[in-house]
């Protein structure tokens, strides 16, 4: 039986492990983090700490929600990723939109995989009668401005959803899908999951990947396999590659998020799932989003209670310019082009909010990014093998690193579809 190691349990790693286990591989899944526990306390209990400024540092924020791993890539940009079983899907908003920027240019059609993944995940529209009045008002305002808003397809069971608004810190009610369900499918087929097992290097012998090294120093362990699948995300995957003496491209993109905050007494925007609708422009979306990260991290937001805070998110397809190093450090700036597009999008967001009756002060939140990709981008010549030619035999990548362009859209479906195509190619070539 062929042995496969899958590194990571997010949208890419989970579906890869599931597919390979179904194809008869002996699968070992290695996750750097531990089991995920959602934040189940009331936000109001943390408010005193926020007002004292104790949550303002992103590292302190991670103490409340350990699965949040943060990297400050520049003075004004923080990158977040999920470091737990389920990866970033456990901290996502459950949005299931087909993101395909840059795929047609290289001739990659993932329609079949999109269809299949959507069939595996229960996707629906969150009932409009459960939207907050202000969210509906902003929808109507966006429509009147010609922005053509649409309800967001979501992997949320509305019958289980308690409208706590805490999707981005973990679903406590079990209403929202995350990739732990695919991990469970793989384990049920015989796969073995090891948590708190950070992969440091790939073992390469005679030009072939033979396994991985987990941990470092006296605590390091060697796991051997016939196939290694890297699905550690747009930062973790290139970090491991570079630590193994292999190249990764300095083309990191992150889908920059910036939320415009305004005020409306008693809006209670937290009492619904985030992002129940969105507008789609060429390289950004607008979507209602209370932005818990900015609420706790951003000093200018400290004087407005979360009950009165109204947020409208800009998610921007940023320029693909960023470097990940072998030690995990990241250099990623907000470019002048990114800033000009953000300025344009924020002006639109303000028009929508004013039209809905939101008042100032209008304050921008924290620039952050959580869709991390582009560091192992596919090109036209790679599509037959679904891997760049410079990767050693037996080594594959199955995450958002493969996507050549920033999306400015939710990316769970894209990541899963890419990984499913890769896993099927692995079964075809390696088995």
C-alpha positions in Angstrom: 0.0 0.0 0.0 1.4 3.4 -0.9 2.1 5.7 2.0 1.1 9.4 1.8 1.9 12.2 4.3 -0.5 15.2 4.1 0.8 18.3 5.8 -2.1 20.5 7.0 -5.8 20.1 7.7 -7.4 23.2 6.1 -9.5 23.3 3.0 -6.7 21.8 0.9 -5.1 19.3 3.2 -8.4 17.9 4.5 -9.9 17.1 1.1 -6.6 15.7 -0.1 -6.4 13.3 2.8 -10.0 12.3 2.3 -9.5 11.6 -1.4 -6.2 9.7 -1.0 -7.7 7.6 1.8 -10.6 6.8 -0.4 -8.2 5.8 -3.2 -6.5 3.2 -0.9 -3.5 5.2 0.3 -2.1 4.7 3.8 -2.5 8.4 4.9 -0.7 10.2 7.8 -2.1 13.7 8.4 0.2 16.1 10.2 -1.2 19.2 11.8 1.0 21.9 13.4 -1.7 23.0 15.8 -3.9 21.2 18.2 -7.6 20.4 18.3 -9.7 23.5 17.7 -11.9 25.0 20.5 -14.2 27.8 19.4 -14.5 31.1 21.4 -17.7 30.5 23.4 -17.6 33.4 25.9 -19.7 36.4 25.5 -17.9 39.3 23.8 -19.1 41.6 26.6 -16.9 39.8 29.1 -13.8 40.8 27.1 -14.9 44.5 26.7 -13.2 45.7 29.9 -9.9 44.3 28.7 -10.4 46.0 25.3 -11.0 49.4 27.0 -7.8 48.9 28.9 -6.0 48.3 25.7 -5.0 44.7 26.7 -6.3 43.2 23.5 -4.7 45.7 21.2 -1.7 43.6 20.3 -2.4 40.8 17.8 -0.3 38.4 19.9 -2.5 39.1 23.0 -5.6 38.5 20.8 -4.2 35.0 20.1 -4.2 34.3 23.8 -8.0 34.4 23.8 -8.2 32.3 20.6 -5.0 30.2 20.3 -5.9 29.0 16.8 -5.2 32.5 15.5 -1.6 32.6 14.3 -0.6 36.1 13.3 2.3 37.5 11.3 3.0 41.2 11.0 4.3 41.4 7.4 4.7 45.2 7.5 4.0 48.1 9.8 0.4 48.4 8.7 -0.5 44.8 7.5 -1.2 41.8 9.7 -1.7 38.3 8.3 -3.8 35.7 10.1 -4.0 32.0 9.6 -5.7 29.1 11.5 -3.2 26.9 13.4 -5.4 24.1 14.5 -7.3 21.1 13.1 -9.4 22.6 10.4 -6.9 25.3 9.5 -8.3 28.6 8.6 -11.7 27.1 7.8 -12.5 27.0 11.5 -12.1 30.8 11.6 -13.8 31.6 8.4 -17.3 32.9 7.7 -18.5 29.9 5.8 -18.7 31.8 2.4 -18.8 29.5 -0.6 -18.2 31.6 -3.7 -16.4 30.3 -6.9 -13.2 32.3 -7.1 -11.4 31.9 -10.4 -9.2 34.9 -11.0 -6.1 34.0 -13.0 -7.3 30.5 -13.9 -8.6 31.1 -17.4 -5.3 32.8 -18.3 -3.4 29.5 -17.6 -6.2 27.3 -19.1 -7.3 25.8 -15.8 -11.0 24.9 -15.6 -12.1 23.6 -12.2 -15.8 23.4 -12.9 -16.0 19.7 -12.3 -14.2 20.1 -8.9 -16.3 23.1 -7.9 -19.4 21.1 -8.6 -18.2 18.1 -6.6 -17.1 20.1 -3.6 -20.4 22.0 -3.5 -22.1 18.7 -3.5 -20.1 17.5 -0.5 -20.9 20.7 1.5 -24.4 21.8 2.3 -24.6 25.3 0.8 -27.5 27.7 1.2 -28.5 31.4 1.5 -28.9 32.6 5.0 -32.7 33.6 5.4 -33.2 37.3 4.7 -35.8 37.5 7.4 -33.0 36.9 9.9 -30.8 39.7 8.7 -30.4 42.7 11.0 -32.4 45.7 9.8 -29.3 47.7 9.2 -27.8 44.9 7.0 -31.0 45.0 4.9 -30.8 48.8 4.7 -27.2 48.6 3.4 -28.3 46.0 0.9 -31.0 48.3 -0.4 -28.5 51.2 -0.4 -26.0 49.2 -2.4 -28.7 48.2 -4.9 -29.8 51.8 -5.4 -26.2 52.7 -6.1 -26.1 50.1 -8.9 -23.7 47.8 -7.1 -25.9 44.7 -7.7 -25.6 43.0 -4.2 -26.2 39.3 -4.0 -26.9 37.0 -1.1 -23.8 35.1 -0.2 -23.8 31.3 -0.6 -22.9 29.9 2.8 -22.0 26.6 4.4 -24.2 27.3 7.4 -27.2 25.4 8.6 -29.6 28.2 9.5 -31.7 25.9 11.7 -28.7 25.3 14.0 -27.3 28.8 13.7 -27.9 30.9 16.8 -26.9 34.2 15.1 -24.1 34.9 17.5 -22.0 36.6 14.8 -18.9 34.8 16.0 -18.2 32.8 12.9 -14.6 34.2 12.6 -13.7 33.0 16.1 -15.2 29.5 15.7 -18.8 28.1 15.5 -19.9 27.0 18.9 -23.3 25.6 17.7 -22.0 23.3 15.0 -24.0 25.2 12.4 -21.1 26.1 10.1 -19.2 23.6 8.0 -15.4 23.4 8.3 -12.8 21.1 7.0 -12.7 19.0 10.1 -15.6 17.0 8.6 -13.3 16.0 5.7 -10.6 15.1 8.2 -13.1 12.9 10.0 -14.0 11.2 6.7 -10.3 10.5 6.1 -9.8 9.1 9.6 -12.9 6.9 9.2 -11.2 5.4 6.1 -8.1 4.6 8.0 -6.0 7.8 7.9 -4.1 8.7 11.1 -4.1 12.3 12.4 -1.2 13.6 14.5 -1.7 17.1 16.0 1.0 19.5 17.3 3.3 18.1 14.7 4.9 21.0 12.8 6.7 19.9 9.8 10.1 21.5 9.4 11.7 19.9 6.3 11.0 17.6 3.5 13.3 14.5 3.3 14.7 14.4 -0.2 16.8 11.5 -1.4 18.0 11.1 -5.0 15.6 13.7 -6.2 12.6 12.1 -4.6 10.6 13.1 -1.5 10.8 10.4 1.0 9.1 11.9 4.0 9.3 14.8 6.5 11.0 15.9 9.6 8.7 17.1 12.4 9.9 19.3 15.2 13.5 20.3 15.7 16.6 19.4 17.8 16.3 16.5 20.2 12.5 16.4 19.7 12.6 16.0 16.0 11.0 12.9 14.4 11.3 11.4 11.0 8.2 10.1 9.1 8.8 8.3 5.9 6.4 7.9 3.0 6.1 7.5 -0.8 4.3 10.8 -1.3 4.3 14.1 0.5 1.5 16.6 0.0 2.1 20.1 1.3 -1.1 21.9 2.3 0.2 24.2 5.0 -1.0 27.3 3.3 0.5 30.3 1.5 3.0 30.9 4.3 3.5 27.4 5.8 4.1 25.7 2.4 6.8 28.0 1.1 8.4 28.1 4.5 8.8 24.3 4.5 10.0 24.4 0.9 12.7 27.0 1.6 13.8 25.3 4.8 14.2 22.1 2.6 16.5 23.9 0.1 13.7 24.2 -2.5 12.5 27.5 -4.1 9.2 29.1 -3.6 8.2 32.3 -5.5 8.0 35.7 -3.9 4.5 36.3 -5.1 2.5 36.0 -1.9 -1.0 37.5 -2.1 -3.3 37.9 0.9 -6.7 39.4 -0.2 -6.3 42.5 1.9 -9.3 43.2 4.2 -10.2 46.7 5.4 -13.4 47.4 7.2 -15.1 50.8 7.3 -16.7 51.3 10.7 -19.6 53.6 11.4 -22.2 54.1 14.1 -25.9 53.3 14.4 -27.4 53.1 17.9 -28.6 49.6 18.6 -27.7 48.2 15.2 -26.6 44.9 16.8 -24.9 43.8 13.7 -23.2 41.0 15.7 -26.6 39.2 15.9 -26.3 37.6 12.5 -23.6 35.7 10.6 -21.0 38.0 8.9 -21.1 38.7 5.2 -24.7 37.6 4.4 -24.5 39.6 1.1 -21.8 40.9 -1.1 -21.2 43.2 -4.1 -18.6 42.2 -6.7 -16.4 44.7 -8.5 -13.5 43.8 -10.8 -11.0 43.4 -7.9 -12.8 43.8 -4.7 -16.1 43.0 -2.8 -18.1 44.9 -0.3 -19.9 42.9 2.4 -21.4 43.6 5.9 -18.9 42.6 8.5 -18.7 43.7 12.1 -14.9 42.9 12.1 -14.2 41.6 15.6 -10.4 41.8 14.9 -10.6 45.6 14.4 -12.9 45.9 17.3 -10.3 44.5 19.7 -7.1 45.4 18.0 -7.7 49.0 16.7 -7.4 51.8 19.2 -9.5 54.3 17.1 -12.5 51.9 17.6 -12.3 51.8 21.3 -15.0 54.4 22.1 -17.9 52.7 20.3 -19.6 49.6 21.7 -20.0 46.6 19.5 -23.8 46.9 19.8 -23.6 50.3 18.0 -20.8 49.5 15.6 -21.7 49.0 11.9 -19.1 47.6 9.6 -18.8 47.2 5.8 -15.8 45.2 4.6 -13.6 45.7 1.6 -11.9 42.6 0.5 -9.3 43.5 -2.2 -7.4 41.4 -4.7 -3.9 42.8 -3.9 -0.8 42.8 -6.0 1.1 39.5 -5.9 4.2 40.8 -4.2 5.3 39.2 -0.9 8.1 37.0 0.4 8.0 34.1 2.9 11.3 33.1 4.4 12.5 29.7 5.8 12.1 30.9 9.3 8.5 31.9 8.8 9.0 35.7 8.6 7.1 37.5 5.9 7.7 40.7 3.9 4.4 41.9 2.4 3.6 45.6 1.9 0.4 47.4 0.8 1.5 48.7 -2.5 0.6 52.1 -3.9 -1.8 50.4 -6.4 -3.4 48.5 -3.5 -3.9 51.7 -1.6 -5.5 53.5 -4.5 -8.0 50.7 -5.0 -8.7 50.5 -1.3 -9.4 54.2 -1.3 -11.8 53.8 -4.1 -13.6 50.9 -2.5 -13.8 52.7 0.9 -15.5 55.7 -0.8 -18.1 53.3 -2.2 -18.5 51.6 1.2 -19.1 55.0 2.8 -21.8 55.9 0.2 -23.6 52.6 1.0 -23.5 53.2 4.7 -24.6 56.8 4.5 -27.5 55.8 2.2 -28.5 53.2 4.9 -28.5 55.8 7.6 -25.2 55.0 9.3 -23.5 58.0 10.9 -19.9 58.9 11.6 -17.3 59.0 12.8 -16.4 56.7 9.9 -13.1 55.0 10.9 -11.1 52.5 8.9 -10.1 49.3 10.7 -7.0 47.2 10.7 -5.5 46.2 7.4 -5.3 42.4 7.5 -5.2 39.4 5.2 -6.2 35.8 5.7 -6.3 34.3 2.2 -2.7 33.4 1.7 -1.6 32.2 -1.7 0.5 32.5 -4.8 3.8 31.2 -3.5 3.9 28.1 -5.7 1.8 29.3 -8.6 0.7 27.0 -11.4 1.5 28.0 -15.0 0.1 26.7 -18.3 2.9 24.2 -18.7 2.2 22.7 -15.3 -1.5 21.8 -15.8 -0.9 18.3 -17.1 0.9 17.3 -14.0 -0.8 19.8 -11.6 2.5 20.7 -10.1 5.4 23.0 -11.0 8.2 21.0 -12.7 10.8 22.0 -10.1 9.1 20.1 -7.3 10.9 16.7 -6.7 9.2 13.5 -7.6 6.8 12.5 -4.9 6.3 16.0 -3.6 3.0 17.8 -4.3 1.4 21.1 -3.2 -2.4 21.1 -2.6 -3.4 24.5 -1.2 -4.0 28.1 -2.2 -0.2 28.5 -2.9 -1.0 27.1 -6.4 -3.4 30.0 -7.3 -1.4 32.5 -9.4 -3.7 35.5 -8.7 -5.2 37.3 -5.8 -8.9 36.8 -5.7 -10.6 39.5 -3.6 -13.2 36.8 -2.9 -13.8 34.0 -0.4 -11.4 31.2 -1.3 -12.5 28.0 0.5 -14.1 26.5 -2.6 -11.1 27.4 -4.8 -8.6 25.8 -2.3 -10.7 22.7 -2.1 -11.2 22.4 -5.8 -7.5 22.8 -6.5 -6.6 20.3 -3.9 -9.1 17.8 -5.2 -7.7 18.0 -8.7 -4.2 17.5 -7.3 -5.2 14.5 -5.1 -6.7 12.8 -8.1 -3.6 13.4 -10.1 -1.5 11.9 -7.3 -3.7 8.8 -7.3 -3.3 8.5 -11.0 0.5 9.0 -11.1 1.7 7.5 -7.8 -0.7 4.6 -7.0 
